[in-house]
Amino acid sequence: MLDRAAVPDSVVRFIRSTCLNEYGIAHYVKRYHRSYGEDYKLEIWATLWGGEEFLHHVVLRICLKALGEDITLLEFAGLEQGNFGQSYDP
């Protein structure tokens, strides 16, 4: 356990926000795969990059749990049901 009282709320909010952002990496990677078409090397890069980015989510979530905080089911549902495609130009 980490001492939650020693960590400012603004830092916890930043960790939470970044953790959720990194969890949503599948939405970004999907766009890269579509953009690269049949370019196998770039598709491999996008896959490896996505996996590496997801590890950030794992580490940040461990930190949140150690602080007695966690990502809620509602927050996860918001990410998984979000239409992130609206955030990008075609």
GUTOR-287669 format. One record per atom (N, C-alpha, C, O): atom name; z, y, x; chain; residue number from 1. Coordinates in steps of 0.1 Angstrom, whole numbers. Example, Ala and Ser with C-alpha at 12.3 -4.5 7.8 and 13.67 -1.06 7.14 Angstrom:
FIKOL/a/c3/c2/c1/c/k
FIKOL/N/78/-57/132/A/1;
FIKOL/CA/78/-45/123/A/1;
FIKOL/C/78/-33/132/A/1;
FIKOL/O/85/-33/142/A/1;
FIKOL/N/71/-22/128/A/2;
FIKOL/CA/71/-11/137/A/2;
FIKOL/C/79/0/129/A/2;
FIKOL/O/80/11/134/A/2;
% end
This chain:
FIKOL/a/c3/c2/c1/c/k
FIKOL/N/0/-12/8/A/1;
FIKOL/CA/0/0/0/A/1;
FIKOL/C/0/13/9/A/1;
FIKOL/O/6/13/20/A/1;
FIKOL/N/-7/22/4/A/2;
FIKOL/CA/-7/35/10/A/2;
FIKOL/C/2/45/3/A/2;
FIKOL/O/4/43/-9/A/2;
FIKOL/N/7/55/9/A/3;
FIKOL/CA/16/65/3/A/3;
FIKOL/C/8/74/-5/A/3;
FIKOL/O/2/84/0/A/3;
FIKOL/N/7/72/-18/A/4;
FIKOL/CA/-1/81/-27/A/4;
FIKOL/C/4/95/-27/A/4;
FIKOL/O/-4/105/-28/A/4;
FIKOL/N/17/98/-25/A/5;
FIKOL/CA/22/111/-25/A/5;
FIKOL/C/17/119/-13/A/5;
FIKOL/O/17/131/-13/A/5;
FIKOL/N/13/112/-2/A/6;
FIKOL/CA/8/119/10/A/6;
FIKOL/C/-7/122/9/A/6;
FIKOL/O/-12/129/18/A/6;
FIKOL/N/-13/118/-2/A/7;
FIKOL/CA/-28/121/-3/A/7;
FIKOL/C/-30/131/-14/A/7;
FIKOL/O/-27/128/-26/A/7;
FIKOL/N/-36/142/-11/A/8;
FIKOL/CA/-39/152/-21/A/8;
FIKOL/C/-48/147/-33/A/8;
FIKOL/O/-56/139/-30/A/8;
FIKOL/N/-45/152/-45/A/9;
FIKOL/CA/-54/148/-56/A/9;
FIKOL/C/-68/150/-54/A/9;
FIKOL/O/-77/142/-58/A/9;
FIKOL/N/-72/161/-47/A/10;
FIKOL/CA/-86/164/-44/A/10;
FIKOL/C/-92/153/-35/A/10;
FIKOL/O/-104/150/-37/A/10;
FIKOL/N/-85/148/-26/A/11;
FIKOL/CA/-90/137/-18/A/11;
FIKOL/C/-92/124/-26/A/11;
FIKOL/O/-102/117/-25/A/11;
FIKOL/N/-83/121/-35/A/12;
FIKOL/CA/-84/109/-44/A/12;
FIKOL/C/-96/111/-53/A/12;
FIKOL/O/-104/102/-55/A/12;
FIKOL/N/-98/123/-58/A/13;
FIKOL/CA/-110/126/-67/A/13;
FIKOL/C/-123/124/-59/A/13;
FIKOL/O/-132/118/-64/A/13;
FIKOL/N/-123/128/-46/A/14;
FIKOL/CA/-135/127/-38/A/14;
FIKOL/C/-137/112/-35/A/14;
FIKOL/O/-149/107/-36/A/14;
FIKOL/N/-127/104/-32/A/15;
FIKOL/CA/-128/90/-29/A/15;
FIKOL/C/-134/83/-42/A/15;
FIKOL/O/-143/75/-41/A/15;
FIKOL/N/-128/86/-53/A/16;
FIKOL/CA/-132/80/-66/A/16;
FIKOL/C/-147/84/-69/A/16;
FIKOL/O/-155/75/-72/A/16;
FIKOL/N/-150/96/-68/A/17;
FIKOL/CA/-164/100/-70/A/17;
FIKOL/C/-174/93/-61/A/17;
FIKOL/O/-185/89/-65/A/17;
FIKOL/N/-171/93/-48/A/18;
FIKOL/CA/-180/87/-38/A/18;
FIKOL/C/-180/72/-41/A/18;
FIKOL/O/-191/66/-39/A/18;
FIKOL/N/-169/66/-44/A/19;
FIKOL/CA/-169/51/-47/A/19;
FIKOL/C/-178/48/-59/A/19;
FIKOL/O/-186/38/-58/A/19;
FIKOL/N/-178/56/-69/A/20;
FIKOL/CA/-187/54/-81/A/20;
FIKOL/C/-201/56/-77/A/20;
FIKOL/O/-210/49/-82/A/20;
FIKOL/N/-204/67/-69/A/21;
FIKOL/CA/-217/69/-65/A/21;
FIKOL/C/-223/58/-57/A/21;
FIKOL/O/-235/54/-59/A/21;
FIKOL/N/-215/52/-48/A/22;
FIKOL/CA/-220/41/-40/A/22;
FIKOL/C/-222/29/-48/A/22;
FIKOL/O/-230/20/-45/A/22;
FIKOL/N/-214/27/-59/A/23;
FIKOL/CA/-216/16/-67/A/23;
FIKOL/C/-230/16/-75/A/23;
FIKOL/O/-236/6/-77/A/23;
FIKOL/N/-234/28/-77/A/24;
FIKOL/CA/-247/30/-84/A/24;
FIKOL/C/-259/29/-76/A/24;
FIKOL/O/-270/33/-80/A/24;
FIKOL/N/-258/23/-64/A/25;
FIKOL/CA/-269/23/-54/A/25;
FIKOL/C/-281/15/-60/A/25;
FIKOL/O/-292/18/-56/A/25;
FIKOL/N/-278/5/-69/A/26;
FIKOL/CA/-290/-3/-74/A/26;
FIKOL/C/-300/6/-81/A/26;
FIKOL/O/-312/3/-80/A/26;
FIKOL/N/-296/17/-87/A/27;
FIKOL/CA/-305/26/-94/A/27;
FIKOL/C/-314/33/-83/A/27;
FIKOL/O/-326/35/-86/A/27;
FIKOL/N/-308/37/-72/A/28;
FIKOL/CA/-316/43/-62/A/28;
FIKOL/C/-326/33/-55/A/28;
FIKOL/O/-338/36/-54/A/28;
FIKOL/N/-321/21/-52/A/29;
FIKOL/CA/-329/11/-45/A/29;
FIKOL/C/-341/7/-54/A/29;
FIKOL/O/-352/5/-49/A/29;
FIKOL/N/-339/6/-67/A/30;
FIKOL/CA/-350/3/-76/A/30;
FIKOL/C/-361/13/-75/A/30;
FIKOL/O/-373/9/-74/A/30;
FIKOL/N/-358/26/-74/A/31;
FIKOL/CA/-368/36/-72/A/31;
FIKOL/C/-376/34/-59/A/31;
FIKOL/O/-388/36/-58/A/31;
FIKOL/N/-369/31/-48/A/32;
FIKOL/CA/-375/29/-35/A/32;
FIKOL/C/-385/18/-36/A/32;
FIKOL/O/-396/19/-31/A/32;
FIKOL/N/-381/7/-42/A/33;
FIKOL/CA/-390/-5/-43/A/33;
FIKOL/C/-402/-1/-51/A/33;
FIKOL/O/-413/-5/-47/A/33;
FIKOL/N/-401/6/-61/A/34;
FIKOL/CA/-413/10/-69/A/34;
FIKOL/C/-422/19/-61/A/34;
FIKOL/O/-434/18/-62/A/34;
FIKOL/N/-416/28/-54/A/35;
FIKOL/CA/-424/38/-46/A/35;
FIKOL/C/-431/31/-34/A/35;
FIKOL/O/-442/35/-31/A/35;
FIKOL/N/-426/20/-29/A/36;
FIKOL/CA/-432/14/-17/A/36;
FIKOL/C/-443/4/-21/A/36;
FIKOL/O/-450/-1/-12/A/36;
FIKOL/N/-444/1/-34/A/37;
FIKOL/CA/-454/-9/-38/A/37;
FIKOL/C/-453/-22/-30/A/37;
FIKOL/O/-443/-29/-31/A/37;
FIKOL/N/-464/-25/-23/A/38;
FIKOL/CA/-464/-38/-16/A/38;
FIKOL/C/-461/-37/-1/A/38;
FIKOL/O/-464/-46/6/A/38;
FIKOL/N/-455/-26/3/A/39;
FIKOL/CA/-452/-24/17/A/39;
FIKOL/C/-439/-32/20/A/39;
FIKOL/O/-428/-27/18/A/39;
FIKOL/N/-441/-44/25/A/40;
FIKOL/CA/-430/-54/27/A/40;
FIKOL/C/-419/-48/36/A/40;
FIKOL/O/-407/-49/33/A/40;
FIKOL/N/-423/-42/47/A/41;
FIKOL/CA/-413/-36/56/A/41;
FIKOL/C/-404/-26/50/A/41;
FIKOL/O/-392/-25/52/A/41;
FIKOL/N/-410/-17/42/A/42;
FIKOL/CA/-402/-7/36/A/42;
FIKOL/C/-393/-13/24/A/42;
FIKOL/O/-382/-8/22/A/42;
FIKOL/N/-398/-23/18/A/43;
FIKOL/CA/-390/-30/8/A/43;
FIKOL/C/-378/-37/14/A/43;
FIKOL/O/-367/-36/9/A/43;
FIKOL/N/-380/-43/26/A/44;
FIKOL/CA/-369/-49/33/A/44;
FIKOL/C/-359/-38/37/A/44;
FIKOL/O/-347/-40/36/A/44;
FIKOL/N/-364/-27/42/A/45;
FIKOL/CA/-355/-16/46/A/45;
FIKOL/C/-347/-11/34/A/45;
FIKOL/O/-335/-10/36/A/45;
FIKOL/N/-353/-9/23/A/46;
FIKOL/CA/-346/-5/11/A/46;
FIKOL/C/-335/-15/7/A/46;
FIKOL/O/-324/-11/2/A/46;
FIKOL/N/-338/-28/8/A/47;
FIKOL/CA/-328/-38/4/A/47;
FIKOL/C/-316/-38/14/A/47;
FIKOL/O/-305/-38/9/A/47;
FIKOL/N/-319/-37/27/A/48;
FIKOL/CA/-308/-37/37/A/48;
FIKOL/C/-300/-24/35/A/48;
FIKOL/O/-288/-24/36/A/48;
FIKOL/N/-307/-13/33/A/49;
FIKOL/CA/-300/0/32/A/49;
FIKOL/C/-291/0/19/A/49;
FIKOL/O/-280/4/20/A/49;
FIKOL/N/-296/-6/8/A/50;
FIKOL/CA/-288/-7/-4/A/50;
FIKOL/C/-276/-15/-2/A/50;
FIKOL/O/-265/-12/-7/A/50;
FIKOL/N/-277/-26/5/A/51;
FIKOL/CA/-265/-35/8/A/51;
FIKOL/C/-255/-27/17/A/51;
FIKOL/O/-243/-28/14/A/51;
FIKOL/N/-260/-20/26/A/52;
FIKOL/CA/-251/-12/35/A/52;
FIKOL/C/-244/-2/27/A/52;
FIKOL/O/-232/1/29/A/52;
FIKOL/N/-251/5/18/A/53;
FIKOL/CA/-245/16/10/A/53;
FIKOL/C/-234/10/0/A/53;
FIKOL/O/-224/16/-2/A/53;
FIKOL/N/-237/-2/-5/A/54;
FIKOL/CA/-228/-9/-14/A/54;
FIKOL/C/-215/-12/-7/A/54;
FIKOL/O/-204/-12/-13/A/54;
FIKOL/N/-215/-15/6/A/55;
FIKOL/CA/-203/-17/14/A/55;
FIKOL/C/-194/-5/14/A/55;
FIKOL/O/-182/-7/14/A/55;
FIKOL/N/-200/7/13/A/56;
FIKOL/CA/-191/19/12/A/56;
FIKOL/C/-183/18/-1/A/56;
FIKOL/O/-171/22/-1/A/56;
FIKOL/N/-189/14/-12/A/57;
FIKOL/CA/-182/12/-25/A/57;
FIKOL/C/-170/3/-23/A/57;
FIKOL/O/-159/5/-27/A/57;
FIKOL/N/-173/-9/-16/A/58;
FIKOL/CA/-162/-19/-14/A/58;
FIKOL/C/-151/-13/-6/A/58;
FIKOL/O/-139/-15/-10/A/58;
FIKOL/N/-153/-6/5/A/59;
FIKOL/CA/-143/-1/13/A/59;
FIKOL/C/-135/10/5/A/59;
FIKOL/O/-123/11/6/A/59;
FIKOL/N/-142/19/-1/A/60;
FIKOL/CA/-136/30/-9/A/60;
FIKOL/C/-127/24/-20/A/60;
FIKOL/O/-117/30/-23/A/60;
FIKOL/N/-132/14/-27/A/61;
FIKOL/CA/-124/8/-38/A/61;
FIKOL/C/-111/2/-32/A/61;
FIKOL/O/-101/2/-38/A/61;
FIKOL/N/-112/-5/-21/A/62;
FIKOL/CA/-100/-10/-14/A/62;
FIKOL/C/-90/1/-11/A/62;
FIKOL/O/-78/0/-13/A/62;
FIKOL/N/-95/12/-7/A/63;
FIKOL/CA/-86/24/-4/A/63;
FIKOL/C/-80/29/-17/A/63;
FIKOL/O/-68/32/-17/A/63;
FIKOL/N/-88/30/-28/A/64;
FIKOL/CA/-82/34/-41/A/64;
FIKOL/C/-71/25/-46/A/64;
FIKOL/O/-61/29/-50/A/64;
FIKOL/N/-74/12/-45/A/65;
FIKOL/CA/-64/2/-49/A/65;
FIKOL/C/-51/3/-41/A/65;
FIKOL/O/-40/2/-46/A/65;
FIKOL/N/-53/6/-28/A/66;
FIKOL/CA/-41/7/-19/A/66;
FIKOL/C/-33/20/-23/A/66;
FIKOL/O/-21/20/-20/A/66;
FIKOL/N/-40/29/-29/A/67;
FIKOL/CA/-33/42/-33/A/67;
FIKOL/C/-27/40/-47/A/67;
FIKOL/O/-21/50/-52/A/67;
FIKOL/N/-29/29/-53/A/68;
FIKOL/CA/-24/26/-67/A/68;
FIKOL/C/-34/32/-77/A/68;
FIKOL/O/-31/33/-89/A/68;
FIKOL/N/-46/35/-73/A/69;
FIKOL/CA/-57/41/-82/A/69;
FIKOL/C/-67/30/-83/A/69;
FIKOL/O/-68/21/-74/A/69;
FIKOL/N/-76/30/-93/A/70;
FIKOL/CA/-87/21/-93/A/70;
FIKOL/C/-97/26/-102/A/70;
FIKOL/O/-95/36/-110/A/70;
FIKOL/N/-109/21/-101/A/71;
FIKOL/CA/-120/25/-110/A/71;
FIKOL/C/-118/18/-123/A/71;
FIKOL/O/-115/6/-124/A/71;
FIKOL/N/-119/25/-134/A/72;
FIKOL/CA/-117/19/-147/A/72;
FIKOL/C/-129/12/-152/A/72;
FIKOL/O/-141/15/-148/A/72;
FIKOL/N/-127/3/-162/A/73;
FIKOL/CA/-139/-3/-169/A/73;
FIKOL/C/-148/7/-175/A/73;
FIKOL/O/-160/5/-175/A/73;
FIKOL/N/-142/17/-181/A/74;
FIKOL/CA/-150/28/-187/A/74;
FIKOL/C/-159/35/-177/A/74;
FIKOL/O/-171/37/-180/A/74;
FIKOL/N/-154/37/-165/A/75;
FIKOL/CA/-162/43/-155/A/75;
FIKOL/C/-173/34/-150/A/75;
FIKOL/O/-185/39/-149/A/75;
FIKOL/N/-170/21/-149/A/76;
FIKOL/CA/-181/12/-145/A/76;
FIKOL/C/-192/11/-156/A/76;
FIKOL/O/-203/11/-153/A/76;
FIKOL/N/-187/11/-169/A/77;
FIKOL/CA/-197/10/-180/A/77;
FIKOL/C/-206/22/-180/A/77;
FIKOL/O/-218/21/-183/A/77;
FIKOL/N/-200/33/-177/A/78;
FIKOL/CA/-208/46/-177/A/78;
FIKOL/C/-219/45/-166/A/78;
FIKOL/O/-230/49/-168/A/78;
FIKOL/N/-216/39/-155/A/79;
FIKOL/CA/-226/37/-144/A/79;
FIKOL/C/-237/27/-148/A/79;
FIKOL/O/-248/29/-146/A/79;
FIKOL/N/-232/16/-153/A/80;
FIKOL/CA/-241/5/-156/A/80;
FIKOL/C/-251/8/-167/A/80;
FIKOL/O/-261/2/-168/A/80;
FIKOL/N/-246/16/-176/A/81;
FIKOL/CA/-255/19/-188/A/81;
FIKOL/C/-263/32/-186/A/81;
FIKOL/O/-271/36/-194/A/81;
FIKOL/N/-260/40/-175/A/82;
FIKOL/CA/-267/52/-173/A/82;
FIKOL/C/-281/51/-170/A/82;
FIKOL/O/-286/41/-165/A/82;
FIKOL/N/-289/61/-174/A/83;
FIKOL/CA/-303/61/-172/A/83;
FIKOL/C/-306/70/-160/A/83;
FIKOL/O/-309/82/-161/A/83;
FIKOL/N/-304/64/-148/A/84;
FIKOL/CA/-305/72/-136/A/84;
FIKOL/C/-320/76/-133/A/84;
FIKOL/O/-322/85/-125/A/84;
FIKOL/N/-329/69/-140/A/85;
FIKOL/CA/-343/72/-138/A/85;
FIKOL/C/-347/87/-142/A/85;
FIKOL/O/-356/92/-137/A/85;
FIKOL/N/-339/92/-151/A/86;
FIKOL/CA/-341/106/-155/A/86;
FIKOL/C/-337/116/-144/A/86;
FIKOL/O/-341/128/-145/A/86;
FIKOL/N/-331/111/-133/A/87;
FIKOL/CA/-327/120/-123/A/87;
FIKOL/C/-338/122/-112/A/87;
FIKOL/O/-336/129/-102/A/87;
FIKOL/N/-349/115/-114/A/88;
FIKOL/CA/-359/115/-103/A/88;
FIKOL/C/-373/119/-109/A/88;
FIKOL/O/-375/118/-121/A/88;
FIKOL/N/-380/125/-100/A/89;
FIKOL/CA/-394/128/-104/A/89;
FIKOL/C/-402/115/-103/A/89;
FIKOL/O/-399/107/-95/A/89;
FIKOL/N/-412/114/-112/A/90;
FIKOL/CA/-421/101/-111/A/90;
FIKOL/C/-427/100/-98/A/90;
FIKOL/O/-435/90/-96/A/90;
% end
